[in-house]
Amino acid sequence: MGKYITIDEALDLVKSNDEIVTGLWGSEAALFMANVHKIADRVQNVTIVNCNPSHGSEIYKPEYVGHFNVDGWFFATPLRKAIDNGNMSYIPNNLHFAATKRLFHRKPNIYIGAASMPDRFGYISLSTSNTYERRMIDAADIVILEVNPNMPYTFGDVMIHESEVDYLIQADYPCPTIPDAPVNEKDEKIGRLIADLIPDGACIQLGIGGIPNAVGKFLYEKKDLGVHTELITNEMMKLAKAGVINGRRKQIDRGKMVATMVIGSQELYDYCNYNPSVCIMDGAWVNDPYTIAKNDNQISINTTLEVDLTGQCASESIGSRQYSGSGGQADTAIGAQNSKGGMSIIALYSTAMVKNKVTGEKEEISKIVSQLQAGAAVTLSRNDVDRVVTEYGVAELRGTNIRERVERLIAIAHPKFREELKRQAVEVGILGKGSY
């Protein structure tokens, strides 16, 4: 009990110029983030490093510039809104290198995150994420955990003994949940096309959103699916409960759902709590393409914002403005293609409705484009793209030349943009003048 301190006592440990790392999503230290602004009058240049934060914080407001900086491995709404303050910045990364490359640059003075209650042996589970958390704990000068009875106790290499923790804070806030994204007609068309590509016994990686949810809904006809993924989702839980996911044909971690994080509903957290079939493992290992490739028929399913006619995928920024992050898209796409029988799938709607900067009116644009928006970050290079899917079909790009890519991507673009895309392909020099 001597390790337990109050949140105010934890804040007293923070000094100017400190680097503080907190956990991803549900493993974010909610008490700390809700109260850290209170020490602004005595600290300068404190950097807080997070990833897809689930809780708000006063430090995202302009008046805290100079006192706090926020560096994010993955942007969520709070960081998108606050980026114009000037003290928010994105850390470019492929997820499996998030911890190791940051530690090459700078190590944390303090790690503070949410975790489960200690068990009767004194072990605490880091709960919903070990994407980078354990590595940061091992490197930090001071380790503080907000132990919380609402956090699921997960297994894997996610446990830490209380003797390795400097301080504990008793917390009692709910683990943040995210509702299932609704599935629309386009999602269903894309989901059906993708599900048809997935064989029985495949090992899958899915994300969150309408398209991944739609894929999941068409997988109930499959048998013996496995999971090796960065993220365990509600849909995976439902498939596991239905017996579709059982991991029997996996080459490594047979029978286990392996991930670096869990994000979803309370039902999902309850499912993961003390569930030996769920393994939350070190992100540097889970998302290493070499590890991913060890399971046969590994299927990676990711979404993107925009694809150009050569296959470059801009999945994290709108032009030069950071929107989300690379996450594990390149990790899983490359790993899946190195798997025996594996494949990478990039899914997107053929069009989007966006505001015209001149008229202010919304207009429909193609998401398959001749050139990415100026400044757009290329999340998945054209060298690593495999299959691209829209509601109009599947473009198989692995091993194809540029002309074949242009033809196949135009064939799955919205029909009303196909002729224009052909013309633009020549105009911008992707194809020669005699091509069309």
C-alpha positions in Angstrom: 0.0 0.0 0.0 3.0 2.3 0.4 3.1 2.6 -3.4 -0.3 4.3 -3.6 -0.3 8.0 -4.1 -2.9 10.6 -5.1 -3.1 12.2 -8.5 -1.9 15.5 -7.0 1.2 13.7 -5.6 1.8 12.2 -9.1 1.6 15.7 -10.6 4.2 16.9 -8.1 6.7 14.5 -9.8 6.4 16.4 -13.1 9.2 18.9 -13.9 9.8 21.3 -16.7 11.3 19.8 -19.9 10.1 16.3 -18.9 9.1 13.7 -21.5 6.0 11.8 -20.4 4.5 8.8 -22.2 1.0 7.6 -21.7 -0.8 4.6 -23.0 -2.9 4.0 -26.2 -6.6 4.6 -26.2 -8.1 2.7 -23.1 -4.6 2.5 -21.6 -4.3 6.3 -21.5 -4.0 7.7 -18.0 -7.3 9.5 -17.8 -6.9 11.0 -14.3 -3.5 12.4 -15.3 -4.7 13.9 -18.6 -7.7 15.4 -16.8 -5.6 17.1 -14.2 -2.2 17.8 -15.7 -3.1 21.4 -16.8 -3.3 22.4 -13.1 0.5 22.5 -12.9 0.9 24.8 -15.9 1.9 27.7 -13.7 5.1 25.9 -12.6 6.2 23.9 -15.6 7.5 24.8 -19.1 8.1 22.6 -22.2 6.7 19.4 -20.8 6.1 16.9 -23.7 3.4 14.3 -23.5 3.6 11.5 -26.0 0.3 9.6 -26.7 -1.3 7.5 -29.4 -5.0 7.7 -30.5 -6.0 9.4 -27.2 -9.5 8.5 -25.9 -9.8 11.2 -23.3 -10.0 15.0 -23.6 -7.6 17.3 -21.8 -7.4 21.0 -21.1 -3.8 21.0 -22.4 -5.2 20.9 -25.9 -6.3 24.5 -25.5 -4.2 27.4 -26.9 -3.5 28.9 -23.5 -1.3 26.0 -22.6 1.2 26.5 -25.4 4.7 26.8 -24.0 3.7 24.8 -20.9 2.9 21.5 -22.7 3.7 19.9 -26.1 1.9 16.8 -27.4 3.6 14.4 -29.7 1.3 11.7 -31.2 2.0 8.4 -32.9 -1.6 8.4 -34.2 -3.9 11.4 -34.3 -7.5 11.3 -33.0 -10.1 14.1 -32.9 -8.5 16.1 -30.0 -5.2 16.4 -31.7 -6.7 17.2 -35.1 -8.6 20.0 -33.6 -5.6 21.4 -31.6 -2.9 21.1 -34.3 -3.2 24.8 -35.2 -2.1 25.8 -31.7 1.5 25.0 -32.7 2.4 22.7 -29.9 0.9 19.4 -31.4 3.0 17.3 -33.7 2.8 13.9 -35.3 5.6 11.3 -35.0 5.9 9.5 -38.4 6.1 5.8 -37.7 5.3 2.3 -38.8 3.6 0.8 -35.7 6.1 -1.9 -35.0 8.9 0.7 -34.8 6.9 3.2 -32.7 8.6 2.5 -29.4 12.1 1.5 -30.6 12.6 4.6 -32.9 11.2 7.0 -30.3 13.6 5.5 -27.7 16.5 6.0 -30.1 15.6 9.7 -30.1 14.6 10.3 -26.5 13.6 8.2 -23.5 10.8 9.1 -21.1 11.2 10.6 -17.7 7.8 9.3 -16.7 5.5 6.6 -18.0 1.9 6.9 -16.7 -1.0 4.7 -18.0 -4.1 2.9 -17.1 -3.9 -0.8 -16.0 -5.9 -3.6 -14.3 -6.0 -4.1 -10.5 -3.1 -6.2 -9.1 -4.0 -9.9 -8.9 -3.3 -12.0 -5.8 0.3 -12.6 -6.9 1.0 -8.9 -7.3 0.8 -8.9 -11.1 -0.8 -6.0 -13.0 -2.0 -6.3 -16.6 -1.4 -3.4 -18.9 -4.9 -4.3 -20.2 -6.0 -3.0 -23.5 -2.6 -2.2 -25.1 1.0 -3.3 -25.3 1.7 -1.5 -28.6 4.6 0.4 -27.0 3.7 0.6 -23.4 6.0 -2.1 -21.8 9.0 -0.8 -23.7 8.4 2.7 -22.4 7.9 1.4 -18.9 11.3 -0.4 -19.1 13.0 2.8 -20.3 11.2 5.3 -18.0 12.8 6.9 -14.9 9.5 6.8 -13.0 6.6 4.4 -13.7 3.1 5.3 -12.5 0.0 3.1 -13.1 -3.6 4.2 -12.6 -5.0 0.8 -11.5 -8.7 0.5 -12.2 -11.2 -2.3 -11.6 -12.9 -1.5 -14.9 -9.9 -2.4 -17.0 -9.9 -5.9 -18.3 -7.1 -8.2 -17.1 -5.5 -9.5 -20.4 -2.8 -12.1 -20.9 0.3 -12.1 -23.1 3.5 -10.3 -22.4 1.4 -7.5 -21.0 1.8 -8.3 -17.3 4.1 -6.3 -14.9 4.8 -7.1 -11.3 3.9 -4.3 -8.8 7.6 -4.4 -7.7 8.5 -2.9 -11.1 6.2 0.0 -10.6 7.2 3.1 -8.6 3.7 4.4 -7.8 0.1 3.3 -8.1 -3.0 5.5 -8.3 -6.4 4.1 -7.4 -8.8 4.9 -10.3 -12.4 4.0 -11.1 -13.3 5.5 -14.5 -14.9 3.3 -17.3 -12.7 1.9 -20.0 -13.5 4.0 -23.0 -15.7 2.3 -25.6 -16.4 2.9 -29.3 -19.7 2.0 -30.9 -19.9 -0.3 -34.0 -19.7 1.8 -37.2 -22.9 1.5 -39.2 -22.7 -0.6 -42.4 -24.1 1.0 -45.6 -24.7 -0.4 -49.0 -21.2 0.5 -50.3 -19.7 -1.2 -47.2 -21.7 -4.3 -48.0 -20.6 -4.4 -51.6 -16.9 -4.0 -50.6 -17.3 -6.4 -47.7 -18.7 -9.1 -49.9 -15.9 -8.7 -52.5 -13.3 -9.0 -49.8 -14.9 -11.9 -48.0 -14.9 -13.8 -51.2 -11.1 -13.5 -51.3 -10.6 -15.0 -47.8 -10.2 -18.8 -47.8 -11.1 -21.1 -44.9 -8.3 -21.3 -42.4 -7.0 -17.8 -43.2 -5.4 -15.7 -40.5 -7.0 -12.2 -40.6 -6.2 -8.6 -39.6 -9.1 -6.2 -39.5 -9.5 -2.6 -38.4 -12.5 -0.5 -37.1 -15.1 1.1 -39.4 -17.9 0.4 -41.7 -15.9 -1.6 -44.3 -14.1 -3.9 -41.8 -17.4 -4.5 -40.0 -19.0 -5.4 -43.4 -16.2 -7.8 -44.1 -16.8 -9.4 -40.7 -20.5 -9.9 -41.4 -19.7 -12.0 -44.5 -17.2 -14.2 -42.7 -19.7 -16.3 -40.8 -19.8 -18.8 -43.7 -16.0 -19.4 -43.3 -14.3 -22.1 -41.2 -11.3 -22.1 -38.8 -10.2 -18.5 -39.2 -7.3 -17.3 -37.1 -6.3 -13.8 -35.8 -3.0 -12.1 -35.9 -3.7 -8.4 -35.9 -2.7 -5.1 -34.3 -6.3 -4.6 -33.1 -9.0 -7.0 -31.7 -12.4 -5.6 -32.5 -16.0 -6.2 -31.7 -16.5 -8.1 -35.0 -13.7 -10.4 -34.2 -15.2 -11.2 -30.8 -18.5 -12.0 -32.4 -16.9 -14.3 -34.9 -15.0 -16.0 -32.1 -18.1 -16.5 -30.1 -19.8 -18.0 -33.2 -16.9 -20.5 -33.6 -15.7 -19.0 -36.9 -12.5 -17.8 -35.4 -10.7 -20.6 -33.5 -7.1 -20.4 -34.7 -6.8 -24.1 -35.3 -4.9 -23.7 -38.5 -2.4 -21.1 -37.4 1.3 -21.9 -37.7 2.2 -19.8 -34.6 0.2 -19.1 -31.5 -2.3 -21.8 -32.5 -5.7 -21.2 -30.9 -4.8 -17.7 -29.8 -6.1 -14.3 -31.0 -2.9 -12.3 -31.0 -2.9 -8.4 -31.0 -1.2 -5.4 -29.6 -4.4 -3.6 -28.5 -8.1 -4.0 -27.9 -10.6 -1.3 -28.8 -14.4 -1.7 -28.8 -17.4 -2.2 -26.7 -17.8 -3.1 -23.0 -18.9 -6.6 -24.2 -15.5 -6.9 -25.9 -13.6 -5.9 -22.8 -15.6 -8.4 -20.8 -14.8 -11.1 -23.3 -11.1 -10.3 -23.1 -11.0 -10.2 -19.3 -9.1 -13.2 -18.0 -9.5 -14.9 -21.4 -6.5 -17.2 -22.1 -7.3 -17.2 -25.9 -6.6 -13.5 -26.1 -2.9 -12.5 -26.2 -1.9 -8.9 -26.0 1.7 -8.9 -27.1 4.5 -6.4 -27.7 3.8 -4.3 -30.8 7.4 -4.5 -32.0 6.9 -8.3 -32.3 3.2 -8.5 -33.3 3.5 -6.0 -36.2 7.0 -7.0 -37.4 6.3 -8.1 -41.0 8.6 -11.1 -40.4 6.4 -12.3 -37.5 3.2 -11.6 -39.5 4.5 -13.8 -42.4 4.9 -16.8 -40.2 1.2 -17.6 -40.4 0.0 -19.0 -43.8 -2.8 -17.3 -45.6 -2.4 -14.1 -43.6 -5.0 -11.6 -44.9 -4.4 -7.9 -44.2 -7.4 -5.6 -44.6 -6.9 -1.9 -44.4 -8.6 1.3 -45.6 -7.2 4.4 -47.2 -8.3 7.9 -48.1 -7.0 8.2 -51.6 -5.1 6.0 -54.2 -3.3 7.3 -57.2 -3.2 5.5 -60.5 0.2 4.0 -59.8 -1.0 2.5 -56.5 0.3 4.9 -53.9 -2.0 4.9 -50.9 -2.5 8.1 -48.8 -4.2 6.8 -45.7 -3.3 9.2 -43.0 -3.3 12.8 -44.2 -5.6 15.0 -46.3 -3.1 16.8 -48.4 -0.3 17.9 -45.9 -2.7 18.0 -42.9 -2.3 15.1 -40.6 -5.6 13.2 -40.1 -4.7 9.9 -38.4 -1.5 8.0 -38.7 0.3 5.2 -40.5 -0.5 2.7 -37.8 0.3 -0.8 -38.9 -0.8 -0.5 -42.5 2.6 -1.0 -44.1 3.6 -3.5 -41.4 0.6 -5.7 -42.1 0.5 -5.3 -45.9 4.1 -6.3 -46.3 3.9 -9.1 -43.7 0.8 -10.6 -45.4 2.4 -10.6 -48.8 5.3 -12.5 -47.4 3.0 -15.1 -45.9 2.5 -18.3 -47.8 -0.9 -17.8 -49.6 -1.3 -14.4 -48.0 -2.5 -11.1 -49.4 -2.9 -7.4 -48.6 -6.2 -5.7 -49.3 -6.7 -1.9 -49.4 -10.3 -0.9 -49.4 -12.0 2.5 -50.1 -15.2 4.0 -51.5 -14.8 5.1 -55.2 -15.9 8.6 -54.4 -16.3 11.1 -51.5 -18.4 14.2 -50.9 -16.1 17.2 -50.2 -16.6 21.0 -49.9 -15.5 22.9 -53.0 -13.0 25.6 -51.8 -14.4 28.2 -54.2 -18.1 27.7 -54.1 -18.4 26.2 -50.6 -20.8 23.6 -52.0 -20.3 19.9 -51.5 -19.3 18.0 -54.6 -18.6 14.4 -55.5 -14.9 13.6 -56.2 -13.1 10.4 -57.2 -10.9 8.8 -54.5 -8.9 7.1 -57.2 -6.9 10.0 -58.6 -4.2 10.7 -61.2 -2.1 12.4 -58.5 -2.4 12.5 -54.7 -3.2 15.8 -53.1 -0.2 18.1 -52.7 1.7 17.2 -49.6 -0.2 13.9 -49.0 1.7 11.3 -47.0 2.2 8.0 -48.8 1.3 5.4 -46.2 1.7 2.4 -48.4 4.1 2.7 -51.3 3.2 1.5 -54.8 5.9 -1.1 -54.4 3.9 -2.7 -51.5 0.4 -2.4 -52.7 -1.4 -5.7 -53.6 -5.2 -5.6 -54.1 -7.3 -2.5 -54.1 -11.1 -2.9 -53.6 -14.0 -0.4 -54.2 -17.7 -1.1 -54.6 -16.9 -1.6 -58.3 -14.5 -4.5 -58.0 -11.0 -5.7 -57.2 -7.9 -4.4 -58.8 -5.0 -6.9 -58.5 -1.8 -4.9 -58.7 0.9 -7.3 -57.4 3.6 -7.5 -60.0 1.9 -5.3 -62.5 3.4 -2.6 -64.6 2.2 1.1 -64.5 0.0 0.8 -67.5 -1.7 -2.3 -66.1 -2.2 -0.5 -62.8 -3.8 2.5 -64.5 -6.2 0.3 -66.4 -7.1 -1.9 -63.4 -7.6 1.0 -61.0 -9.7 3.0 -63.5 -11.9 -0.1 -64.0 -12.9 0.0 -60.2 -13.2 3.8 -60.2 -16.7 5.4 -60.3 -17.9 5.2 -63.9 -18.5 8.9 -64.2 -14.8 9.6 -63.6 -13.2 6.9 -65.7 -12.7 8.9 -68.9 -11.4 11.9 -67.1 -8.9 9.6 -65.3 -7.7 8.2 -68.6 -7.1 11.7 -69.9 -5.3 12.8 -66.7 -3.1 9.7 -66.8 -1.7 11.0 -70.1 -1.7 14.7 -69.1 0.4 14.2 -66.0 2.8 11.8 -67.7 1.9 8.5 -66.1 1.2 7.1 -69.5 2.5 8.1 -72.9 0.5 10.3 -75.3 -0.4 7.4 -77.5 -1.9 5.3 -74.7 -5.6 6.6 -75.1 
